[in-house]
Amino acid sequence: MGESQGGEQVGAAVSEQVSKILRACSGSPRSKACLLEAAGLANAYLNYKRHIQPLVANGCLEMTIPEKPNSRLQKYRLTDRGRSLLG
């Protein structure tokens, strides 16, 4: 039973972080570092892979320079799907 509670807590934390990332993008496009900072996460590749990449893959965020995904100038903006998740 302790394991399921831990899993639920992790799930709730991820949802809260996703919400923070989406809210950070609601005004204007933001950089990877800015989004991770808004979620209270370190600017590390693993955090990017766990939190931002799935949002891009699910169509909640989109890249401002999709033809250059590794550009240092890359930013992310909220899509209509992402706005609908925010409510």
N, C-alpha and C positions, 0 to 999 in steps of 0.2 A: 504494500500500500504506500509506503514511503517513496518508492520509485515513481508511481503514477503522479503523486503530488509534485515531485520534482519536475517531471515532464510538463505538467500543467503550468508550473511557475515559469519554466523556460519558454513555453508557448506564449504565455501572457507577456513576458518580457520582449519577445521577438515582435509581437503585435504592436506593443507600445513603441518600439524602436522604428518599425515600419511606418507607423503613424507620424512619428517625429520627422522622419525623412520626407514623407509626402508633404507634410505641412511646410517644411523648409523650402520646398520647390514651388509652393503655391503662388508666390509672388512673381518670381523671375527665375531663370535658369541658375543653377548652383553647381559648383565644382564638387568633385568626389570628396575632397577634404572637408568642405563646408557641410556636406550632407552627413558625413560620419561624425563630425563634431556636434551637429545638431542632435544626433541620436545618442551622444555621450560615448562614442566609440573612438578608439585610436585610428589614425590614418594608416592602416595596414592593409595589405592586399587581401588577407584572409577575411577581414571585416567587409571589404568591398565585395568579395566573392559571395559571402553569406547574405548580405543585405541589399546591395545595390544591383548586382547582376540579376538576381531573380525578379526584381521589380521591372527591370528593362525587358527581360524575357517574357514576362507576363503582360507587358504592354501598359504598365502603370507609369513608367518613366520612359522618356526617349532621349537619345543623345542629340546634342546640338550639331555635332559633326559625325554623323553615322559612318561616313566613308573613311574616317580616321579614328577608330575606337581608342587608340593609344596616345592620341594627341595630348600634349600638356595643357592645351586650351579647351579640352573637352569639358562640357557642362551637361547637366541633365535637367530636363523640364518635365513638368507634370502633364500627363495626357488626360483626355476625357475620362478614360477608365480609372485613372488614379484619382481624379476629382470625385468620381462617384463613390469610391471607397472612403473618402474623407467625409462624405455625407453632405 
